[in-house]
Amino acid sequence: MASQKHLYITGTSNVSWKDAIVQAVAEASKTIDYLTSVKVLEQRATVSGKKLSEFYVDLDLVFTIDRERED
């Protein structure tokens, strides 16, 4: 039976919430193998003037634990 682990991270972007998600997953995948899913827990943004200026997403990343992996 495979075990999975959850990692909670926050992604940021000056472009959009989608870009914040994509960048956060890309960055996490550099050091975490076997990512299997992502769940958006919360979205928020800062406002500058009358426009959204920075986008934040809280994510739940799920990855499979490889018990046979050799370092």
GIURVEN-V474858 format. One record per backbone hydrogen bond with DSSP energy under -1.0 kcal/mol. CO is the residue of the C=O (numbers start at 1). NH is the residue of the N-H. Records with the same first field share a line. If there is no record, write none. Layout:
CO: NH ; NH
This chain:
3: 65
5: 63
7: 61
9: 59
11: 57
13: 55
16: 20
17: 21
18: 22
19: 23
20: 24
21: 25
22: 26
23: 27
24: 28
25: 29
27: 30
28: 31 ; 32
34: 64
37: 62
39: 60
42: 58
44: 56
46: 53
48: 51
51: 48
54: 46
55: 13
56: 44
57: 11
58: 41 ; 42
59: 9
60: 39
61: 7
62: 36 ; 37
63: 5
66: 69
